[in-house]
Amino acid sequence: MGVSLNFDTRFKPGLSGLGMRVGFGGIDASSSKGSIDIITLPVLLNYVAGNSRASFEAGMGVTVIRISAINASTLPGDNAIAKGTGVAGTGNFGLRLQPKRNGVHFRLYWSPFVTSDIIEPRIFGASLGFGFRWSDYYRHRQAL
């Protein structure tokens, strides 16, 4: 399981419309057979359809991926090490449940990706986050 931190915004005020998401994520996993470290940097344009709390989200973009893997061997000094950085085309399709103002939001999504070598359609996920409206923040600051 991976962990990520993302910033998602609309280009115009409101809950729906065209926007973007940028983030940082990673996976660090190991076992007796080896270990793998993955760092991701996604940048996506997305569109949220619907002005209610439940909306459909669709987007496309790119993700920079940095991978470091070690395949452990039973023989000392015989470990295979693979490292590399690449770019993947990324899609994002899902359901977004969000408050009309500030508060907790939830997403269920499908996020396939494509590189020059593979197509990986089996990426599904859920996210939990906190949404806030910048206009509420600025109004509060002006009132102080």
N, C-alpha and C positions, 0 to 999 in steps of 0.2 A: 504494500500500500504506500502511496506517495503522499506528500504534503505540499501544498502550494499556497501562495499569497497572491491575490489578484486585485487590480483596480479596474472597475468597470464604470463607464460613464456614458451618458447620452450627449449628443452634440447640441441638442436643444432642450430647454426645460421640460420636465415631465418624465413619466415612467416608460413611455414607448418611443419608438423611432430609431433612427440610425445612431450608432455609438461605437465605442471601441473597448477592448479589454487588453490589458498588458499585465504580465505577471512573472513570477519566479516560482519554480517548483523543483522537487527532487525526490529521489528514492535512494535509500542506502540499505542494501540487504546482503546478508551473508549466511553461509551454511558451511558444512564440512567440505563441500565440493568447490567452494569458491565464494567470491563476493562481486557485487556490482554496485556502482555509484552512477546515478544519472542526474543531471541538472538540466532543467528546461527553462526556456525564456519565450513564452508565447506572446504574439502580437496579433490580434484579430479585429476585424471590422465585424460588427454584429447588428442585427435588427431585432427589436422587441416589438411584437404585434399584440396589441390589446392594452386598454387603459384600466383594466380591472386588476385585482390582486393576482389573478392567475393569467399568465401571458405565455405566448410561444416565442422562443428565441432561436434564431438561426444566424450563423456567422461563418466566415472563412478568413484564413490568415496563414501565418508561418510560425513555426516554432524552431528555435535554435536548440539543438540537443547536444550535450556533452556527456560521453559515456566512458567509463573506466571499469574494466572487468578483469578479474583474475580467476582463472580456472585452476584450482588447487590440485596438485599431483601428490601421490604417495611418496614420490622420490624427492629428496631435498634438492632445491635449486632447479626443479623441473616444472615450474609453474608457467602457464601461458598467460601473457598479459596483453590486453587489447585496450587501446585508447583511441578516441576520435571525437571530432566535432562535425555536425552536419545540420542540414536544414530540412524540415519536413513541412509539406502543405498540411494544414489542419482545418477540419470542419468542426462545427458545433451546432447541435440541434437538440432542443429540449424544452422542458416546462420550467417556468420561473414563477415562484410564489413570493410576492414581495409586498410590504406594507405600502400604503399610500403616502405615508410620510417617513419618519425614521423608525428603524426597528430591524428585527431579524428577518432575513430572507433565506429561501431554500430553493435549490435547483436540482432537477434530475436531467441528465443529459447523455447524449451519444456523441463521441468526439473521435471520428476516424482520422487517420493520418496517412500520408503518401510520401514516399521518398523515391529516389531513382531506382532503388532495389526492391522495395516491398510496398504493399498496400495492407494496412492493418485496420480492419473494420470493427474489431472486438473491444473497443475502448468505451466503457460505460462508466458513469459516475454519479455522485451526489455531492452537493456542496452546501455548506451552511455559512452564512456571513451576516454582516451588519450593514444595512443600507441607511444612508442619510442624504438629505437634500442640502446642497450648498447654500441655497437661498435661505433656509432656516438658520444655518450657522451665521451667515452675514447679518440677518435681522437681529439675532441674539447679540452679536458683537456690537452693533450700532446702538442697541438699547442700553448697554453698560456705560 
